Amino acid sequence: MNFSLRAKTASIIVVILFLAIAANTLVDSHVFIEEYSDALRSRAVVVGKGLRSDLDRLLALGIPLDELTGFEEQCREAVATYGLSYAMVVERNGHILFHNDPSQQGKKIAADLLRRTFENVKETVYPYSDGETEYYSVVLPVFVPDMGYVAAVEVGFPTDVITQKSRPFIRHATEVAVASFLLAVFVVFFMFSRWVTHPLGRL
């Protein structure tokens, strides 16, 4: 009966330790993924604002938007420098004026995705899929005096970047959790044997 009581007590302690360590690992992993996602989105917003600022300076010279040339070079540079998947300038109707990929220029994207940006008059972050890859896309409206919001700068990065970055962290966190759990179990059984089992045996 004493053995049964000791076994039950030790089992309860081990289960509590396991649940506590597992919960801590899950929370840490979730927090890391969320914070890293926010950091990537914030960086994309900053890059997009930089492109929009360059575009604003050109438009301030009085050059019509559809007569600008060479801005695709800034888009390519942004993609190469900051590890983005794409960067482009899109007219309000969805027509692509500039793109880091020359083959995409002249094509159209869904205009309803831009509508939210123009309605909110601020940057919009939304998930986007081309049928094969999932992206986070950041859209920033471009304002022209006397004309209003005529275009948007859009930049994006693949969501699997977050997965690739978080996978090593989760693996490391899991390894630490397993090692901590095994150490905790050893300590519990050692202390339980030293301070409970032996005294009860002597009694």
Disulfide bonds with the S-S distance in Angstrom:
none
